Amino acid sequence: MTKRNMSLEKTPMPEQAPDARARNFKEVALGYADDQAEAEAARCLGCKNPPCVAGCPVNVKIPEFIALVAGGDFSGAAETVASSNSLPAICGRVCPQEKQCESFCVRGKKGESVAIGRLERFAADRMPARAAAGSGGAERSFAPAGRGAKERRVAVVGSGPSGLTCAGELAKLGYAVTVFEALHTPGGVLVYGIPEFRLPKDIVRREIANLEALGVEIITNVVVGRTLPLDGLLGDGGYSAVYVASGAGLPKFQQIPGENLNGVYSANEFLTRINLMRAYEFPKCDTPLRVGNTVAVVGGGNVAMDAARCALRVGARRVYIVYRRGEAELPARLEEIHHAREEGVVFKFLTAPTRLEGDENGFVRSMECQEMELGEPDASGRRRPVVKPGGVYTLDVSTVVVAIGNTPNPLIVSTTPGLASESWGGIIADDETGATNRPGVYAGGDAVTGAATVILAMGAGKKAAAAIDAYLAK
């Protein structure tokens, strides 16, 4: 029997030193060694009615896999995680565990919670790849658990976390699933939005290969709603149901003077150039990216932290996070804020940009800022920023990245007659099933909610797969 570890603190995760990692794109967190994982897993109390599972949108069997890690059965732990999570190595790296499963952990009442996310990453990284087409990997024992092969086919629009999860769950049930991806590379936000130092692309490719080994077909360079209408997939198109997981790729801007200047990027474009188009390897990869000496990133979420930390790595000498609220209101993960600070990012709290000024060549050179102070809480529960009289100053900048959120691209809604949507562009779908007002059409993830987390998008994909199965079984 494994001896319980009653330490009040998590086993530390090895990391690259800040001064080294701030100039490279290698993964920051290095992962647990075997003995570290076993020690951390031994902190789990093995609750009979585990509250942590209720905090996981995909209901990973948390106590079961952690017990296997504690006992040294890493392969069994990997199988247990994969039975309920189609993308475990990704979740272990980018999910906000501290606000989900770990926030429910009983150990967190006196000390720190069990490091569930770190242990999920550990287990997933020891999972042998399935033998997929051309992968050459070892066959994994985990196999589809469905009721046998089914003739009905399901189409999934978008290969981000929600689409991949839905596809994986349906493949396990025996359906023939085709995923249509608009870009030339599958993965959605996992490949274009999340930096290599947080989520290596090899990890994403491996997870996708595992899904392909289950029989999921992925077709890239297909823009559903443009090159192929959504209605063209149903009926004569050969698909009995469609799941729309096209994400939220339409960036928001501040609508202030000067946002059309050269050197002003949306976070989408900035991160896509770096992550998917590998601008940091220029001129090896022919993707120019203008950064200069001083970068200001507007926003306070995880995307803003990613953009700021990328800016340092592509050569900026000084990087600011410009955020209109205070530190306590930052929506980004504490881990990402901590890492950004360690790497040298400077935070300008209670600051709102009001104007961007350009030079004689049309490139941004300065940002006019208004100091703010916090008033009464708004609908989000956070204190509303209000103007501080007289608090106007200027920041010299060479690049500005706007990271204040995204909305769904209107293409599918605008080209699919009768598909109900919100005024801001989100597809209207049932919270529990993903069903839209169109029979056989389901939707979930950011295309429905607007920009949210990877794990919430995955949870929507998993629920939709179960609902589609029930619909097709009628």
Salt bridges, closest charged atoms under 4 A:
GLU15 OE1 - ARG21 NH1 3.75
GLU15 OE2 - HIS339 NE2 2.79
GLU27 OE2 - ARG93 NE 2.74
GLU27 OE2 - ARG121 NH1 3.02
ASP34 OD1 - ARG126 NE 3.37
GLU40 OE2 - ARG43 NH1 2.87
GLU79 OE1 - ARG140 NE 3.93
GLU98 OE1 - ARG333 NH2 2.92
GLU102 OE1 - LYS10 NZ 2.76
ASP125 OD2 - ARG93 NH2 2.84
ASP125 OD2 - ARG121 NE 3.77
ASP125 OD1 - ARG206 NH2 3.74
GLU169 OE2 - LYS172 NZ 3.41
GLU196 OE1 - LYS201 NZ 3.65
ASP202 OD1 - ARG205 NH2 2.34
ASP231 OD1 - ARG438 NH2 2.71
GLU269 OE2 - ARG273 NE 2.92
GLU281 OE2 - ARG278 NH2 2.97
ASP306 OD2 - ARG198 NH2 2.80
GLU327 OE2 - ARG341 NH1 2.84
GLU336 OE1 - ARG198 NE 3.66
GLU336 OE1 - ARG309 NH1 2.72
GLU342 OE1 - ARG21 NH2 2.62
GLU342 OE2 - HIS338 NE2 3.15
GLU343 OE2 - ARG21 NE 2.63
GLU343 OE2 - ARG309 NH2 2.91
GLU343 OE1 - ARG313 NH1 2.84
GLU357 OE2 - ARG355 NE 3.93
GLU371 OE1 - LYS388 NZ 3.54
ASP378 OD2 - ARG325 NH2 2.42
GLU432 OE2 - LYS463 NZ 3.48
ASP469 OD1 - ARG147 NH2 3.05
ASP469 OD1 - LYS150 NZ 3.04
